[in-house]
Amino acid sequence: MARTITIDPVTRIEGHATITIRLDDAGGVADARFHVTEFRGFEQFCVGRSIWEMPGITARICGICPISHSISAARAGDAILGVQIPPAAEMLRRIANLASLIQSHALSFFHLSAADLLMGMDADPARRNLWGILESHPQVARDGIRLRQIGQQIVSLVAGQSVHPSWAVPGGVREPLSPDHRDRIAQLLPEGLVIVRTALALLDGIYDRHAAEIPLCGDFPSLFAGLVTEDGGLDHYDGLLRFTDADGAVVEDLSPEHYDIAIGERSEPWSYMRFPYYQPHADDEDGSMFRVGPLARLNVCERTGTPEADRALAAFRQLRGGDGPVTGSFHYHHARLIEILHALERIGTHLDDPGLLDRHVRSEAGVNRPAGVGFCEAPRGVLFHDYRVDEDGVVQRLNLLIATGLNNMAMNRTIRQVAAGYIKGGKVNEGILNRIEHGIRAYDPCLSCATHAYGRMPLRVLLLAPDGTVIDEMGRS
């Protein structure tokens, strides 16, 4: 007889979600779905707010990646004002965004996923957490805490505070960087580099331990999308939006302001998160699925542009023999460490630029255009803020296209693959359920960012007797 397995809640992710797995009569997996069950309405209550307020408001969407939202909102404002921001302001935005990536990736790798990676998927769930890592791998736990602290400290030194800073604004940033703060940032970088090198060295053991699981954790053909420089280098702030296929061929390069040419969105009744897809392949569900984030960024770029990270990227690509993209979502963890390495190196090059301390960090202008798209690479992937305003700069309509949402189709495919690989004859244990959850953790979803008004889940109300039997049921679809 067919039955349904429910994982509620999905643990060690940001936000609230449920996984349901429907078994067929033989006890195999017929379907699996990732249901995002929380609702937030930023796209509705930001209507009527001024573009000058948007960087501060949208930063409150998330406590992990507020910088990326603030910068994307400010960039949308730049476009509406029609200004070129000062070079020092761009460098400062880049540093803050890279530092935000460091702290977010450190949280994901060391605090949310390391327990699975180091202790095993079948470890006692009472110990399969940060406290267990502190007992079994105390230095790893301390390194993760310190690396995240380094990222947060850099954000604070640049933007004034580490969480929700009101610093990025249309036209630039509010405050320049002082020589003292530049020097304090420089002092943090060597320690961060030591920590991430040590973490990268852990990967050989991790790959050996999970050799049987890696091919089942979201390893399938898909498109990949991310920002690249004009010559194909890794970029987290500007450049072209590139789509590549599962063989590494470039499918499309376009200006990110025209993202809607390439990306469409649809809703399903069973999740508050939308399902974006590659629009030119809309008639082919498999062909329209794409992934974003650290794995995708390393697949679409030709180089990172910093020496240690480029060497790490070359080694990373040997996971596929060096002849194509790394397609397994398990390798998001590895990609995060390479991006941390790159971010620390790239921040160092910005600190060496004599123009960084220029006091001119804001271009002044009024509203010159009725619309603007702001974008950057958030820790989980490319992020778009698309605003339409009136002549006073008051928002009339907006669309927030969030990285976690862009991965939605791939996350659902991943849990189906993991579940089908392990559930046979209807037999399930805690370790199997954790493997399925880990398929979601690999993407490090940020569900507070990714839930909107456009998804609509059905309402179901049950009237139960004291013994639990259903007396009546009502609902809407």
Number of C-alpha atoms within 10 A of each C-alpha: 8 13 13 14 14 14 16 12 14 23 17 18 21 19 18 18 19 17 21 17 23 19 23 16 13 12 17 20 25 17 18 24 20 25 22 24 18 17 20 16 12 19 17 15 9 19 16 14 15 16 27 17 17 28 28 23 19 24 24 21 20 19 15 23 23 25 33 32 33 31 34 30 33 31 29 29 32 27 22 26 23 18 20 14 19 17 16 24 27 20 20 26 25 23 25 26 29 29 28 29 29 29 26 23 28 25 20 23 22 24 20 23 21 23 25 21 21 21 19 17 21 15 17 13 14 8 15 21 19 18 15 18 22 15 11 15 16 13 13 20 20 14 20 24 16 17 27 23 19 22 29 21 21 29 27 18 18 23 25 17 15 22 19 23 19 20 20 29 25 30 28 29 24 16 17 19 19 15 12 10 14 19 11 14 21 16 11 17 20 12 14 23 19 13 19 22 16 12 18 17 10 14 16 9 12 16 15 10 15 16 11 10 15 17 17 24 26 25 19 17 17 18 26 28 30 31 31 25 19 13 11 18 18 25 22 23 25 19 21 20 23 22 26 22 20 18 15 17 13 15 12 13 19 15 13 23 18 11 16 13 13 18 18 16 15 11 15 14 13 16 23 24 31 27 20 22 27 24 17 13 14 15 10 12 11 17 18 19 24 25 28 29 27 28 29 27 28 28 29 27 22 16 21 25 16 17 14 15 22 17 13 20 21 12 13 19 16 13 15 13 11 12 11 16 25 27 24 20 27 26 21 23 24 19 25 26 24 26 26 27 26 25 27 25 20 19 22 17 12 17 19 11 11 9 14 22 18 14 14 18 22 23 18 12 13 13 20 15 17 18 21 22 25 25 28 26 27 28 30 27 25 27 27 25 26 23 27 20 22 15 11 12 23 21 20 17 16 19 15 24 23 24 26 30 28 30 25 26 22 24 24 19 22 30 27 25 22 26 27 19 17 21 18 14 13 18 10 14 10 13 16 18 21 20 22 28 24 26 24 27 25 23 30 25 23 22 26 20 28 25 26 22 14 18 18 18 20 10 9 10 10 12 12 12 10 7 6 8 10 11 9 10 10 9 9 8 9
